[in-house]
Amino acid sequence: MNNYKNILSSLKVSPVEAEASAGIYFLGIGGIGMSALARYFKSIGVKVSGYDKTPTPLTQQLMAEGINIHFEDSTELIDKSVQLVVYTPAIPKNHKELNFYQQNNYKVVKRSDVLQAITDGSFNICVAGTHGKTTTSTMVAHILTNSEYGCNAFLGGIAVNYDTNFWNSDKNVCVVEADEYDRSFLKLSPDVAIISSMDPDHLDIYGTAENMEQAFIDFSARIKPGGLLLSKFGLKREEELKGDHQLTYHLQNEMADVHAVNIKMNNGSYHFDVMIKEVIIKDVVLNMGGLHNIENVVAAIAVAHHLQIAGNKIVNAVAAFRGVKRRFEYIVKTDKLVYIDDYAHHPEELRALITGAKKLFGNKKCILIFQPHLFSRTKSLADGFAEVLDLADEIILLPIYPARELPIEGVSSEMIIERMHSENKMVLSKNNLLKHLAQENEAHVEEGFEGTLIITAGAGDIDTLIEPIKKIVQMSPFKG
């Protein structure tokens, strides 16, 4: 990775400012990608501070690590001695602090610019895709770390093994989650790139599915000469993807260069072998639910094999992998009650989540609690959400989490409900959801089911409900 002075030089911070070593300010520091960068700079001795809209467990952790954070948009609270300001696109244009820095000639850059500057001189493994990228990139980083190959990791989720979304190493190798939002990933230069999916999303940015697909094609063209592209077999327009060396992967399709065989389930874990062309890596054990996660780890294993990590080290690393917070994360797991939380916020992510959970716990009644994320995404994909949510036995939707957006007339969670065929569906506020669960006083599991499977899903602030829901569902009647 580049050192601090090279990063500042790349971002065109003047030498005088650089000598001041005044520090870096993050607008939206509690974002998962922003916090990884904040942790990186803190780890190399830079003074780091920032703003976020609301306190979260992640911001509390950052503060415990010595980073000063406040939660009020106020120019009185900001650090005015900083030499660099980093902001996320989620910060609104009328934000007082952002405007102050811009109007007073501070160097203000996007998160993607900083990530580009950091990784400009390293060997980069970049994982892209409208879904699957967080788990896959975390799996890659874990295998490289556990096997003692070594890497720096900039992740879009909290790795359970390390309780962080960033770690560093003496090895000049970076594993990076390549975000397609705002075309950020087009600033990266991969030596190895994974493309897990190109399903329509972020149409507020791209306008059409074709434009978004083109961005992934452009991303593949950024692979360095002689680098590897590993793409999901069967991607739309896959014949247009670039790269000198290309491999495809899939869960089980034998036409893919890399795929799993001999899959067996045993007490919530998966046992299988991985074929990489003519090579077989045997006796892989993944202690994580969801068939889609086998596919994710197949891609991670292919990368590790490409880096010539020994097969036995790969197998040992996968067995030790404990997952990613909010990715098929078990909150409660008993014979009668299973509670899974997941970040899924796209129809295809929800499909993988629900079908994966039902394959493991199909004898239980599936209650899905989903918080739609963004008005624009809900408007574009309402039919897809309705179709997939109908896979659950009971569906509770929360109001749409707006994030960076203003409301769109006529777009609400009811828009999804109206398109669903299930009769067991409702929209509830967060408070009314908790009341609904707490007031449930009849035997919750209907005839024909052997317990309850509860799933919470969404990319907004639904994670603040995990602990309250956990307390409620561990009481009768849910626990059986």
C-alpha positions, 0 to 999 in steps of 0.5 A: 500500500502507499504510505501516508505522504504518497496518499496525500500527494496522490490526492493533491494535498499540498506539501505545507498541509501535509507537513502539518500532519493535522489529521483527517475528518470523515463525514459519515464515519459510521458507514461500513466502508468509511469506518474501514478507512478511518481505522486504516489511518488510525492504524498508521498514526494519523489523527482521525475524527468525524461525524455521523448522523446517529450513534451505533455499535460501530461508532461506539467501537470507533470511539473506544479505539480513540477516534473522536466522533460527534452526532450533530451537524454543527460547524462548532464541533468540527476539527478545523485544523484537518488537512483532508476531509473524506465524505460518503455520497450518503451525506446530503448536499445541504450538510452544514459541515460539508459546505463549510469545508468546501467553501473554505478551501479544504481538500474534500474528497470521496471515499472512493478517491481515498481507497484508490490512493491507498491501493495504487501501489499494491497487489489488489484483490477486488470483489464486486457484485450487486450481492455476495461481495461482502461475504466473499471478500471477507472469506478471501481476506480470512483465508489469506490471513489464516493461512499466513499468506497475509493481506490488508483488508478493507471490507463492507462487513464486520468479520466475526473472526476479527471483530472488525472490517479492517486489518493490516499486514506487512504483505503488500496485498489488499483485499477490497470490497469493490462498491458499484454505487456511484461507480466507485469501483471504477477507481480501483485497479485489480490484479484479481477481480471477482464479479459475483452478480450484475442484477439491476440495482442503484438505478437512481445512479445508472438509469437502466440495467444496461448502464449498470451492466456496462459499469461492471464490464468497464470494471473488468477492463481495469484488471491489470495486464495478466491479471485474473477475472473470476466471474459467476458462470452465466452472468448476463453479457459475460462474453463482453467481460474483459481480462487476459485470464478468465475463470468462471465459478458456480455453486454446482454447474459443472460447465463452470471452471470452478464449482462444488461437488458432493455437497452434504449437510450435517448439523447446520454445516456444509461438507463438500469438495471443490473442483478447479478445472482438473484440480480437486480440493477435498473435504471442505467444511463451511460452518455457515448457513445458506447454499449461496455461501457455498458459492461465495466460498468456492470463489474465495477458494479459487482465488487462494488456489490462484495465489498458490496457497496449499490446499490443506491450508485453504481447507483449515481456513474455511473450517475456521471461518465464523462468518460476517455479522448480519450475513446469515447470522444466527442470533438464536439457534435452538431446536424449536426457535431459529432467529437469523439476521441478514443484510439482504436488501435486494430481491435476489439477496432475499431469495438466496436468504429465504431459500437457504434458510428454508432448506436448512429449517423447512420444517419451521414456520418462516416469519420474515421481517423486512425493512426496504432500503431506499425509495428508488430501489423500492420503486424500481424493484417492487414486483421482484420484492413482492415475488420473493417475499411471498416465499415466507409463511408470514411477512412483516414489512417496516416502513422504507428506510430512506438513507440519503433519499427524500420520499417519492410520492406513491412509494412506500412499503404498502407498494410491495404489500399490494403486489404480494399474493400471501394473505399473511402480510402487514406493514408495522412501525418499529414500535408496533412490531415489537408490541406485536411480537410481545403481545403474541400470547397464543401458541405461535407455531401452527399445526404442520410446523415444528418450531419457528424460523424468524428472519430480519433483513434489510440494510437500514437501521433494522439492526437496532431491533435485533436485541429487542426482538431477541429478548421477545422471541426467547420468551414463550410462545416462540421458544416452544 
